[in-house]
Amino acid sequence: MERIVVNPKILAGKPIIRGTRITVEFILELLASNTSEEEILQDYPHLSGEDIRACLKYAAHSVKNEIYLDLEKAS
């Protein structure tokens, strides 16, 4: 996980791709909205495919062995 870092002084400690201010969350949102890896790399040429895969690996690791609860929406 050397490509993903957390620094409380950068974006309130959200996990980011090392050397950038691009969050793991942002990359995951792009992928979830059907933006291809190629499109992401075209729009952010300073990123690499390894950076994108590191975001996916980080996300997979972060939900591993978690307990999920059904939550009610706040009114």
C-alpha positions as CSV (number, residue, x, y, z in Angstrom):
1,M,0.0,0.0,0.0
2,E,2.9,2.3,-0.5
3,R,1.0,4.3,-3.2
4,I,-1.8,5.3,-0.8
5,V,-1.0,7.6,2.1
6,V,-2.8,9.3,4.9
7,N,-1.7,12.7,6.3
8,P,-3.9,14.6,8.7
9,K,-2.7,17.8,7.2
10,I,-3.8,16.9,3.7
11,L,-7.6,16.8,2.9
12,A,-8.4,16.2,6.6
13,G,-6.5,12.8,6.5
14,K,-8.4,11.2,3.7
15,P,-6.4,8.4,1.9
16,I,-4.8,9.9,-1.1
17,I,-2.5,8.8,-3.9
18,R,1.1,9.6,-2.9
19,G,2.4,12.8,-4.3
20,T,-1.1,14.1,-5.2
21,R,-4.2,15.5,-3.6
22,I,-6.4,12.9,-5.4
23,T,-8.3,10.8,-2.9
24,V,-9.0,7.1,-3.1
25,E,-12.7,8.1,-2.8
26,F,-12.5,10.3,-5.9
27,I,-11.0,7.5,-8.0
28,L,-13.5,5.0,-6.7
29,E,-16.4,7.4,-7.6
30,L,-15.0,7.8,-11.1
31,L,-14.8,4.1,-11.6
32,A,-18.3,3.5,-10.1
33,S,-19.7,6.1,-12.6
34,N,-18.3,4.0,-15.5
35,T,-15.3,6.2,-16.2
36,S,-12.7,3.8,-17.6
37,E,-9.1,3.6,-16.4
38,E,-8.0,4.9,-19.7
39,E,-10.2,8.0,-19.3
40,I,-8.9,8.6,-15.8
41,L,-5.3,8.4,-17.0
42,Q,-6.0,10.7,-19.9
43,D,-7.6,13.3,-17.6
44,Y,-4.9,12.9,-14.9
45,P,-1.7,12.0,-16.8
46,H,0.4,12.2,-13.6
47,L,-1.4,9.0,-12.4
48,S,-0.6,5.5,-13.4
49,G,-2.5,2.3,-13.7
50,E,-0.8,1.1,-10.6
51,D,-2.2,4.1,-8.7
52,I,-5.7,3.2,-9.8
53,R,-5.3,-0.5,-8.8
54,A,-3.8,0.7,-5.5
55,C,-7.1,2.6,-4.8
56,L,-9.1,-0.6,-5.6
57,K,-6.8,-2.7,-3.4
58,Y,-7.1,-0.1,-0.6
59,A,-10.9,-0.1,-0.8
60,A,-11.1,-3.9,-0.8
61,H,-8.8,-4.1,2.2
62,S,-10.8,-1.5,4.1
63,V,-14.0,-3.4,3.8
64,K,-12.5,-6.8,4.5
65,N,-13.8,-8.4,7.7
66,E,-16.1,-5.5,8.4
67,I,-19.5,-5.8,10.1
68,Y,-22.3,-4.3,8.1
69,L,-25.4,-2.9,9.7
70,D,-28.6,-1.8,8.1
71,L,-29.0,1.9,8.9
72,E,-32.1,4.0,8.7
73,K,-32.0,7.3,6.8
74,A,-32.0,10.3,9.1
75,S,-35.2,12.4,8.7
